């Protein structure tokens, strides 16, 4: 299924993509805490459409080492910043305090790309995990990591700290990498996920893809095939929404029925433990459900 040629007018978004603006009182407590502790979230920086639902439920995906990113992927709303910036040594403690104060049972920690750092920020991920475990020892931890430019020692640093879930998004189909993810390498991302499975099999692995950038449905299925060959456990599939005129346009709006078809193909045919697939799905949407999966499929 392909969409009409050229960019689509965002005003013409279909009804299934319309969400109510979050009410300030519903998200205020989480937003105020983030300001108080000087923390960033991908919910805010990447203009996630689910911010109202997640903040109202007391959940957030923390964005460390940011907010500026050393890559300028044309689909992403996070600011580009190539300057060399020192890491904040107080960030892990502040993040741990936020997790404890919010009473989170499951926390997602992600980062901007920090290609300026020798380890890509792997050590900061570990410090954040240690702080969370000290302040909230019962909380399960999901890391959404960059590719570390293929630095497998950096990956080992992260994995030796034993995150419960390791997430690395494949983002799009191989044909669109040059357009959408010019500094990424499809095969490298697959290798990262396979290395995690082979060397740290107790960790649950996860990846995600956006649709609506110009891919075809058979290409989405091919990516799903590739991810299962790397033994990825959980996959997310969501609609790409262009953040603005400087970003890539939306090529098509995928129907809810097609998202259901992706889910059915992934779970029934390929054997993913879970495929979260809907127009508003993002890589951390309903991430807390992983605790249920871990209980059903213990390792």
N, C-alpha and C positions, 0 to 999 in steps of 0.2 A: 504494500500500500504506500503510495507516494502522495505528497501534498502538491498544491499548486505551485508553479514556479515563482521564484522571487520571495522577498520578505513578506510576512503577513502583518497586517495592522493589529497591534496589540489591543486596540479598542475592541476588536472583533473576537476577542477570546470567547470560547464557548462557555456555556453556563457551568459546566462541571469544573471549570478552573477559577470560578469566582469565589472568593472567601470574604467573609465579613472583616472589616477593619477591627483589630483587637482593641478592646476597651482598656483605657489606661489603668483602671482600678484592678483589672484582671491580671495584668502583667507587671503592675507597679512594684510589688514586693521583690520579685526577682531582678527587675531592672535596677531598682535602687541598691540592692545588695551588690550587683556587679559594679556599679559606679563607686560604691563605698570601698570595695576591695580592689578597684582599678583592674578589672578583668575584662577581656574581650570574649565575645561569643561569635561563632560562625552564624548563628541565628540572626544577629544584627549586622555583622560585616558583609554577609553575602545576601542580605535582604530575603531571607527565607520566608515563604508564604505561610508557614506553619507556626510562626513565632507566637501568635496569640494562643494557640492550642497548647503548645509546649510550655510556654512561660506560665500560663494559667494552671498547668499541672505541676508546676514546680520543677521543671526539667530544663536543661540547657546543654549545649555542646560547647565546651570551652575551647577557645582558639588561643594557643600559646605562641610566644615568640613573635607576635604581630604588633599592630594589625597589618603592616606592609609586607608584601610578598615579592620575592626576587624574580618571579616569573610573571609574565603578562598574558596569560591565557585569555583569548578574546571572548570567552563565554562568561568569565567570572567577574563578580562585582567587588572583589577585594582589591584594595589599592595596590598599585605597583610601587616598589621601593627597592632599588638596587644598592642603596648605600649600606656600608658596613656598620652594623649596629651590635653593640654588646648585649648579651643576654642579661635579663634582670634576675639576680639571684634570689630575690624575694618572691618571685612569681609562684614557684611551687607551693610555698607556705600559704600564700593568699588563696590559691586554688583549693588546697586541702581544706582551708577554713570554710570556703564557700560550699564545698560538697557537704561538710558536716552541718553547716547552718541550714542548708536546704533539705537535709535528711535524705539525700539521694540513695536509692538502692543500686542504681547502675549509672555510671558516669561515662560520657564520651569525651575524650581529649583529642583534639586535632591541632594542626598547625598550618601556618603559611609555609611555603617553600623557603628555606633558608640556605640557598646554594652558596652563600658567602661563608658559611661555617664549615670547618673541616669535617665534622661528623654530621652535617645537615641538621643539627639540633637533637640528635639521638640522646645525648646526655641530659638535655632538659626534659625530654619525655620521661626518662627514668626518674629524675628528681621529682617530677610531678606525681608519678605513680607512688613513689615512696611517701610523699606527703599525704596523699589520699589515704594510703593504708595506715598511716599513723593516726590520722584524724578520724577516719571512717572505715575501720577494719572490715566491716561486713559488706562494703560496697564493691560490686564487680566493676571491672575497668575495661573499657573498650578504647583502643587507640586507632585513630584514622590517620595514617602516616603518608608522607610523600614517598617518592621512589629513592631518595637519598642519592640520586645520580648513579645508582648502581653500586654504591659503597656497601658491600655486604658485611663488612666489619661493623658499620653503623647499625645495620639491621640486627646483627647478633647482639649488640649492646642493648637494643630495645627488647629483643625477645628473651634474653637471659633474665630480664626483670619480670618475666612471666605475666604479661597482660592476659586477661581472660579471653578477649576477642581482639584479633588483629585485622583491621580494615584497611584496604588500599583500593581506591577506586580506579577502574579501568577507563571510565569516563565516556568513551565513545567507540565507534567501530574503527578498525585499522585504517580504512580508506580516508577517514576524516581527521586523522591525527595531525597531519601537516596544517590543516586549517584551524582546528580547534585546540590542539594541544601540542604546539610546535616544538616544545622542549621535552616532551615526553616520548617514550619509545614503547610501543605496544608489547613487544616481546620481552622487554625488560620488566614491565609490570607483571606479566605472567610469570616470569622467572622469580620475582620477589615472592609471589604467592605460593609457588611451588616450593621454594626454599623454606618458607615458614612451615608448610605441611610436613616436609621431609625431616627437618631438624627439630621442630618443636610441635609434635603432633597433638599435644594436649590442648593447644590453643585452637579456638574456633576461628575460622577465617571467613572474611566477608569482602565483597566488592560491589560496585554499583556503576550504573550507566545512565546517561541522559538520552532521551529520544526526542526527536523533533529538530535535529540539526542537519538533516539531509540524508540520514541512513534509511535503508529499506528493512522491512521486517525480517527477511531471510538473513541479513547481516547481524541483526540483533540476536537471532537464534544462534548464529555461528559464534558470537561472543559468549553466549551462555554455554555453548558446547565447550569452548576453550576454557572457561572458568571451571567447569566441572572436571575437565581433564587435569586441572591443577588442584583438584579436591577442595575447591572453595565450598563452604557450608551454607552461606547465606548470601543472597543477592538482592539489591535494591534497583528498581527501575522507575524513573520519574520523568515527567515532561520538562523539557528545557524551556525556560522563560527568559527572554532577553532582558537584561537589566536596564538597557538604554540604547540610544542610537549609536554609541561608540562600540557596541558589542555585536556579536554575531546575531543575525536575525533568526527568528523562528521559521523553519521551513514547513512544518506541518504540526497540527494539533492531533495527537494520537487519541483515539477514542477510549473510553473506559472499557469497552468490550475487548479491544486489542490488548490493553493492559492485563485484563483477566486471562487472555490467551497466553501472554508471556508467562504469567504465574503458573498456569496449568502445564505448560510445556516444561518449565523449570522444575516443578515439584513432582509431577506425575511421570514425566518422561525421563528427566535427567537425574532426579533424586536429590536435589537441593533440600536441606533441612527446612529452609524457608525462602520464599521469594516474596518480597514486599513490593508490589507493583500497582501503582495507581498514578493518576495525573499529578497529585501533590506530594508524592513520595520523594523524600530526599534521603541522603545516605544515613542520616541518624534518626529518621522518622520512626517512632515506635521502637527505638533501639532497646528500651527496657524489656521488651518481650524476650530478649535473648536469655534472660534468667530462667524463663520457663523452658526454653529449648535445652538449656544446659541441664536442667533437672530431668527432662525427658530423654536426653541423649548424653548421659554422663561419660566423662573420660578420665 
